[in-house]
Amino acid sequence: MKRDSVRPESRGSAFTQQNYSPGGAMIGGTLVLTGSRMVFFVCGYIVHVFLARYLQPQLFGVWGVILGILTVYQMIVMSGPSKAISKFTAERADQARSIQNQGLKIQIILSGILCVFMGIAAHWIARLLKDLTLTPYIRATVFFFPVYALYAVYLGTLNGLRAFDRQALVMTAYSLLRMIGIVALVLLGYRVYGVLGGSWLAMFVAIFIARRFCTCPVADHTFEGQRIIRFALPVSFFALALAAFSNLDIFLLKALLGSNEDVGFYTAAVVLVKVPYLLLFGLNTTLFPVVAQSLWDPTYSKAKFYISRSLRYALLIVTPTAFVTAATSRELILLIYTSQYISASEPLRILIFGYVFASIFMIASTVIMAVGKPRIAMGIVFLMVGLDFVLNYALIPQFGLTGAALATSAAAFIGVFGGLAYIFRRFGQLLNPISLVKITGVSIGLCVPCVFFDMRGMWLLIYYAVAIVLYIGFLALLKELGEEEWSIFKRAFVPQTVRKRHNGS
């Protein structure tokens, strides 16, 4: 069979009829993408712990600032175009090749303009951060624009075609290659430049892998590129504002306190509090195309199903993570970063809840954009950025790292409140309040042992393992976990041959 004649409905597990059943595409895609994101998290965790120990707090703080700048780049170049390509490909799979080609043209032009602009503005940005030694590092980051731009197009195509297994494989390859490249180059003595070089090379290879997976049918006519731009533009502004929100505390800490060491402590905390967002990445990624495709139903029955299930699964994951992390913040910092990073424990205790709010907001904003209202999501995140700036500017000089954590958490709470309020107004559907009470109550109960016992070293890891078992057990007794969750567990961890044998008997 010729490659171009293969229709998306017939290629790979992502397009089987099973995935078109209610919740099938979302659950199956969520599992594989969450798995890839877990690989990303583990690899990223290894890299950050290695860098924190090898570079020491001051140089690790420099990397924290550069990482914040790279995150802004990533949001500008990747989020909007990738979402647009995913949306239009999900709606018109027969035009996937044309949509992809138009996306490539747009991304090449955009990345070229941004490369020139940032190369010129690097010195000015370093002056704003009150550290001119950052200038050469900022100039080196412009090489990420082209690779981010191409990577976004191919991932958007795979996501829109619901080829979640292939998308997960590309992301996993990038995570592993990035870890290997960074560790190797840093050990060779390149330090911050080694981190940049390892990341760039890994993405360059991942682009070639993704390109080979994007086997799209030839389109009958050319897709209108302006449609991609019109949708991507507000999404990109949204992503830029979200990136600003995620890194504003780090930038203002650097500008107001001027200490790379303080930024290093705060960066260490930020690495850990991003766990909730990383855990929900697969859910957030698969939610966009399935909600976009379900809106043909005037009753919104499928959309409501996806929204309620997504919020429930999100809370099941992030709520215990937040409470347990807050209760053991000091012990966790000692275990991972050693005592020289102990100053990160207090912002970690507060910031973990801010990132839980931000994670739920990301799900809400994904739903809002999937229904074709990216400007609503953009308006909410702009409000978050404004509030975050004001609060950080007011609290950092007085309370330092703790002030930055308080400011970010408060702004994130306002954002999630606004996002969920819009969804409830549009669909009349959120989460069952009883489920919220059960999940929160059990999560708080898991923190009780921390009051009476000293959780350090291996005892902390044992506590985490026991807490997971108790959490699942109590929710099962309260009938909050049932057949639906067991079905998801079997799909994730039980081999397919065993499931077939069980079903056949």
C-alpha positions in Angstrom: 0.0 0.0 0.0 1.4 3.4 -0.9 2.1 5.7 2.0 0.1 8.6 0.8 -3.0 6.5 0.2 -3.2 5.4 3.8 -6.0 7.3 5.6 -5.5 8.3 9.2 -8.4 6.1 10.3 -6.4 3.0 9.3 -3.0 3.7 10.7 -1.8 2.5 14.0 -3.4 2.0 17.4 -4.2 5.6 17.7 -6.9 5.3 15.0 -8.6 2.1 15.9 -12.3 2.0 16.5 -11.7 1.4 20.1 -10.3 4.9 20.5 -13.5 6.4 19.2 -15.6 5.0 22.0 -16.6 7.4 24.8 -13.5 8.3 26.7 -11.4 5.7 24.7 -9.2 8.2 22.9 -8.8 10.4 25.9 -8.0 7.5 28.3 -5.7 5.6 25.9 -3.9 8.8 24.8 -3.6 10.1 28.3 -1.9 6.9 29.4 0.7 6.8 26.7 1.4 10.6 26.9 1.5 10.5 30.7 4.0 7.7 30.4 6.2 9.7 28.1 5.8 12.7 30.4 6.9 10.6 33.3 10.0 9.7 31.4 10.5 13.4 30.8 10.0 14.1 34.4 12.4 11.4 35.6 15.1 12.4 33.1 14.5 16.1 33.9 14.7 15.3 37.6 18.1 13.5 37.1 19.4 16.4 35.1 18.3 19.1 37.6 19.6 17.3 40.6 22.9 16.6 38.7 23.1 20.3 37.8 22.2 21.5 41.3 24.9 19.5 42.8 27.5 19.9 40.1 27.1 23.7 39.4 26.4 24.7 43.0 23.7 27.3 44.0 25.1 30.4 42.3 25.7 28.9 38.8 22.5 26.9 39.1 20.8 30.2 39.6 22.2 31.4 36.3 20.8 28.3 34.7 17.5 29.0 36.3 17.3 32.4 34.7 18.3 31.0 31.2 15.8 28.2 31.6 13.1 30.8 32.3 14.0 32.5 29.0 13.9 29.3 27.1 10.5 28.5 28.5 9.2 31.9 27.2 10.7 31.0 23.7 9.0 27.6 23.9 5.6 29.0 24.7 5.8 31.6 21.9 7.0 29.3 19.1 5.4 26.0 20.1 2.1 26.4 21.9 0.0 28.5 19.5 1.0 26.9 16.2 1.0 23.4 17.7 -2.5 23.9 19.1 -3.8 25.3 15.8 -2.3 22.5 13.7 -3.8 19.9 16.2 -7.2 21.5 16.1 -7.6 21.8 12.3 -6.0 18.4 11.7 -8.5 16.8 14.2 -11.4 18.5 12.4 -10.1 17.7 8.8 -7.7 14.7 8.9 -7.9 14.5 5.1 -6.2 17.9 4.9 -3.4 17.0 7.4 -0.6 17.2 4.8 -1.6 20.7 3.6 -2.1 21.9 7.2 1.4 20.6 8.1 3.0 22.3 5.1 1.4 25.7 5.9 2.4 25.3 9.5 6.1 24.8 8.4 6.1 27.9 6.3 4.6 30.0 9.1 7.1 28.6 11.7 10.2 29.1 9.5 9.3 32.8 9.0 8.4 33.3 12.7 11.5 31.7 14.1 13.7 33.7 11.7 12.3 37.0 12.9 12.6 36.0 16.6 16.2 34.9 16.1 17.2 38.3 14.8 15.2 40.2 17.4 16.5 38.3 20.4 20.1 38.5 19.2 19.8 42.2 19.2 17.8 42.4 22.5 20.1 40.1 24.5 22.2 42.9 26.0 19.1 44.9 26.9 17.5 41.9 28.7 20.6 41.3 30.7 20.6 44.9 31.8 17.0 44.6 32.9 18.1 41.6 35.0 21.0 43.7 36.4 23.6 41.1 35.3 25.5 41.7 32.0 27.3 38.4 32.4 24.1 36.8 31.2 24.4 38.4 27.7 26.4 35.6 26.0 24.1 32.9 27.4 21.0 34.8 26.2 22.5 35.2 22.7 23.2 31.5 22.6 19.6 30.6 23.3 18.4 32.1 19.9 19.4 28.8 18.2 16.5 27.2 19.9 13.9 29.1 17.9 14.2 27.0 14.7 14.1 23.6 16.5 11.2 24.6 18.7 9.3 25.8 15.6 9.7 22.6 13.6 9.1 20.3 16.6 5.8 22.1 17.3 4.5 21.4 13.7 5.2 17.7 13.8 3.9 17.2 17.4 0.8 19.2 16.5 0.2 17.0 13.4 0.5 13.7 15.4 -1.7 15.1 18.2 -4.4 16.2 15.7 -4.4 12.8 14.1 -4.6 11.2 17.6 -1.5 9.3 17.0 -0.8 9.6 20.7 1.5 6.5 20.7 3.8 8.0 18.1 3.7 11.4 19.8 4.7 9.8 23.1 7.6 7.9 21.4 9.0 11.2 20.0 8.8 12.9 23.3 10.3 10.0 25.1 13.3 9.9 22.7 13.8 13.7 23.2 13.8 13.3 27.0 16.4 10.5 27.0 18.7 12.1 24.5 18.5 15.4 26.3 19.5 13.8 29.6 22.4 12.0 28.0 23.6 15.0 26.1 23.5 17.4 29.0 25.3 15.2 31.5 28.0 14.3 28.9 28.7 17.9 27.9 28.6 19.3 31.4 31.0 16.6 32.6 33.3 17.6 29.7 33.5 21.1 31.4 31.0 23.1 29.3 28.7 23.9 32.2 25.8 26.2 31.2 26.8 26.0 27.5 26.8 22.2 27.9 23.2 22.3 29.1 22.2 24.4 26.2 24.1 22.2 23.7 22.7 18.9 25.0 19.1 20.2 24.9 19.5 21.6 21.3 21.0 18.4 19.9 18.3 16.2 21.5 15.5 18.2 20.0 17.3 18.2 16.6 17.3 14.4 16.6 13.7 14.3 17.8 12.5 16.4 14.9 13.8 13.8 12.4 12.0 11.0 14.3 8.8 13.0 14.4 9.0 13.8 10.7 9.2 10.2 9.7 6.1 9.4 11.8 4.0 12.2 10.1 2.8 10.1 7.2 -0.2 12.2 6.1 -2.4 11.7 3.1 -2.1 14.1 0.1 -4.7 16.9 0.3 -7.1 17.7 -2.5 -6.5 21.4 -2.1 -4.2 23.8 -0.2 -5.3 24.6 3.4 -5.6 28.3 4.1 -2.6 29.3 6.2 -4.3 32.4 7.5 -6.7 30.2 9.5 -3.7 28.8 11.3 -2.4 32.3 12.0 -5.8 33.6 13.2 -6.2 30.7 15.7 -2.5 30.5 16.7 -2.1 34.2 17.4 -4.3 34.5 20.5 -3.1 31.1 21.7 0.5 32.3 21.3 -0.3 35.4 23.3 -1.9 33.2 25.9 1.2 31.0 26.0 3.5 34.0 26.2 1.5 35.3 29.1 1.5 31.9 30.8 5.3 31.6 30.3 5.7 35.1 31.8 3.5 34.0 34.8 5.6 30.8 35.3 8.9 32.7 35.3 8.0 36.2 36.5 8.9 35.3 40.1 12.4 34.1 39.1 13.0 37.1 36.9 11.9 39.5 39.7 13.9 37.7 42.3 17.0 38.2 40.2 16.2 41.9 39.4 15.1 42.9 42.9 17.5 40.8 45.1 20.3 40.5 42.6 21.5 37.2 44.1 22.1 34.2 41.8 22.2 32.0 44.9 18.7 33.0 46.0 17.5 32.3 42.4 19.3 28.9 42.6 17.3 28.1 45.8 14.0 29.1 44.3 14.8 27.2 41.0 15.4 24.1 43.1 11.9 24.5 44.6 10.3 25.2 41.2 11.7 22.0 39.7 9.9 20.0 42.4 6.6 21.9 42.3 6.2 21.3 38.6 5.4 17.7 39.3 1.6 18.2 39.3 1.8 19.9 35.9 4.0 17.2 34.4 1.7 14.5 35.8 -1.3 16.1 34.0 0.5 16.7 30.7 -0.9 13.6 29.0 -4.5 14.4 30.2 -4.1 18.0 29.1 -2.7 17.1 25.7 -5.4 14.5 24.8 -8.2 16.6 26.1 -7.8 19.3 23.4 -8.5 17.3 20.3 -11.3 15.1 21.8 -13.2 18.2 23.1 -12.8 20.0 19.8 -14.2 17.0 18.0 -17.1 16.5 20.4 -18.6 19.9 19.9 -20.8 18.8 16.9 -23.3 17.5 19.5 -25.7 20.4 20.4 -26.3 18.9 23.8 -22.5 18.8 24.6 -23.0 15.4 26.2 -19.6 14.1 25.2 -17.9 17.4 26.0 -19.4 17.4 29.5 -18.2 13.8 29.9 -14.7 14.7 29.0 -14.6 17.8 31.2 -15.9 16.2 34.3 -13.7 13.1 34.0 -10.6 15.3 33.3 -11.2 17.4 36.4 -11.8 14.4 38.6 -8.7 12.6 37.4 -6.6 15.7 37.8 -7.7 16.2 41.4 -7.1 12.5 42.1 -3.5 13.0 41.0 -2.5 16.4 42.2 -4.3 16.9 45.5 -2.4 14.2 47.5 0.8 15.3 45.7 0.4 18.8 47.0 -0.4 18.1 50.6 2.2 15.4 51.1 4.9 17.6 49.4 4.0 20.6 51.6 4.1 18.4 54.8 7.6 17.0 53.9 9.1 20.0 52.1 12.2 20.3 54.4 12.9 16.5 54.3 12.4 16.4 50.5 14.9 19.2 49.9 17.5 17.5 52.2 17.0 14.2 50.4 17.3 15.6 46.9 19.6 18.6 47.0 21.4 18.2 50.4 21.6 20.8 53.2 23.1 23.6 51.1 19.7 24.1 49.5 17.6 24.0 52.7 16.5 27.6 52.0 14.3 26.2 49.2 12.0 24.3 51.7 9.8 27.2 52.7 8.9 28.4 49.2 8.4 24.8 48.2 5.8 24.4 51.0 3.8 27.3 49.6 4.5 27.1 45.9 3.3 23.5 45.5 -0.3 24.7 45.9 0.3 27.5 43.4 1.3 25.0 40.8 -1.6 22.8 41.6 -3.9 25.7 40.8 -1.9 26.4 37.7 -2.2 22.8 36.6 -6.0 22.8 37.0 -6.1 26.2 35.2 -4.2 24.6 32.2 -7.0 22.0 31.9 -9.6 24.7 32.1 -7.8 26.8 29.5 -7.5 23.8 27.2 -11.2 23.3 27.3 -11.8 27.0 26.6 -9.5 27.0 23.6 -10.9 23.8 22.3 -14.4 25.4 22.0 -12.8 28.2 19.9 -12.5 30.9 22.6 -8.7 31.4 23.0 -9.2 35.1 23.7 -11.1 34.2 26.9 -8.2 32.1 28.1 -5.8 34.8 27.0 -7.7 37.4 29.0 -7.6 35.3 32.2 -3.9 34.6 32.0 -3.2 38.3 31.3 -5.0 39.1 34.6 -2.9 36.4 36.3 0.3 38.0 35.0 -0.7 41.5 36.1 -1.6 40.3 39.5 1.6 38.2 39.8 3.8 41.2 38.9 2.2 43.5 41.4 2.3 40.9 44.2 5.9 39.8 43.5 7.1 43.4 43.3 5.4 44.1 46.6 6.3 41.0 48.5 9.8 40.0 47.3 11.6 43.0 48.9 9.9 42.2 52.3 9.7 38.4 52.4 12.2 37.2 49.8 11.7 33.7 48.4 8.6 33.2 50.5 7.0 36.4 49.1 7.6 35.2 45.6 5.9 31.9 46.4 2.9 33.6 48.0 2.5 36.0 45.0 2.6 33.2 42.4 0.2 31.0 44.4 -2.3 33.8 44.9 -2.3 34.7 41.2 -2.7 31.1 40.1 -5.8 30.7 42.4 -7.4 33.7 40.7 -6.7 32.2 37.3 -8.2 28.8 38.1 -11.3 30.4 39.6 -11.9 32.4 36.4 -11.3 29.5 34.1 -13.6 27.1 35.9 -16.3 29.8 36.2 -16.3 30.2 32.5 -16.6 26.4 31.9 -19.4 26.1 34.4 -21.3 29.0 32.7 -20.8 27.4 29.2 -21.4 23.7 30.0 -23.0 23.7 33.5 -20.5 20.9 34.3 -17.6 20.7 36.7 -16.8 18.2 39.4 -19.1 16.5 41.9 -18.5 18.4 45.3 -18.7 15.1 47.2 -15.7 13.8 45.2 -13.8 17.0 46.0 -14.5 16.6 49.7 -13.4 12.9 49.7 -10.2 13.5 47.8 -9.2 16.5 49.9 -10.0 14.9 53.2 -8.0 11.7 52.5 -5.1 13.8 51.2 -5.0 15.9 54.4 -5.2 12.7 56.5 -2.0 11.4 54.8 -0.1 14.3 56.3 -0.9 13.3 59.9 2.2 10.9 60.4 4.5 13.8 59.5 3.5 15.5 62.8 4.6 12.6 64.9 7.5 11.0 63.0 10.8 12.2 61.7 10.7 11.5 57.9 14.3 11.6 56.6 16.3 9.6 54.1 14.9 6.2 53.3 12.1 6.7 55.8 10.8 9.5 53.6 10.6 7.2 50.6 8.9 4.5 52.6 6.4 7.1 53.8 5.6 8.1 50.2 5.1 4.5 49.2 2.8 3.8 52.2 0.9 7.0 51.5 0.1 5.9 48.0 -1.2 2.6 49.2 -3.3 4.2 51.9 -4.6 6.9 49.5 -5.9 4.3 47.1 -7.3 2.1 49.8 -9.2 4.8 51.6 -10.7 6.2 48.3 -11.7 2.6 47.4 -13.5 2.2 50.8 -15.2 5.5 50.2 -16.3 4.3 46.7 -14.5 7.1 45.0 -12.4 4.6 43.1 -14.3 1.9 41.2 -14.6 -0.2 38.1 -13.8 2.7 35.8 -10.4 3.4 37.5 -9.6 -0.3 37.6 -10.2 -0.5 33.9 -7.8 2.3 33.3 -5.2 0.6 35.6 -5.5 -2.6 33.6 -5.0 -0.8 30.3 -1.9 0.9 31.7 -0.2 -1.9 33.6 -1.7 -5.3 32.7 -0.3 -6.9 29.5 -2.8 -7.1 26.6 -2.4 -10.9 26.3 -3.4 -11.4 30.0 -6.5 -9.1 29.5 -7.6 -11.1 26.4 -7.1 -14.4 28.3 -9.1 -13.1 31.2 -11.9 -11.8 29.0 -12.0 -15.0 27.0 -12.5 -17.1 30.1 
